[in-house]
């Protein structure tokens, strides 16, 4: 039980980091003149992440660090949540 809670807490922390990454990405895009729809940001965040990657690739030849931060943190949150849920059911 304690192990599953640990995984779920780590999943929550990873998801929070993903939210921080998405905020930084949208701020970056807003500074570059991209209109951000804050009402539907949860639906459009993947579009903004792709735009961030495209712009940073054009500027420096590589995706920006927040791209990887978002992708890794959200995938890690998913994996940790699944492990936590599976351990809770055992």
Secondary structure as the mmCIF struct_conf table of DSSP 4:
data_model
#
loop_
_struct_conf.conf_type_id
_struct_conf.id
_struct_conf.beg_label_comp_id
_struct_conf.beg_label_asym_id
_struct_conf.beg_label_seq_id
_struct_conf.end_label_comp_id
_struct_conf.end_label_asym_id
_struct_conf.end_label_seq_id
HELX_RH_AL_P HELX_RH_AL_P1 UNK A 2 UNK A 31
TURN_TY1_P TURN_TY1_P1 UNK A 32 UNK A 33
BEND BEND1 UNK A 38 UNK A 38
TURN_TY1_P TURN_TY1_P2 UNK A 39 UNK A 40
HELX_RH_AL_P HELX_RH_AL_P2 UNK A 41 UNK A 60
BEND BEND2 UNK A 61 UNK A 62
HELX_RH_AL_P HELX_RH_AL_P3 UNK A 65 UNK A 89
#
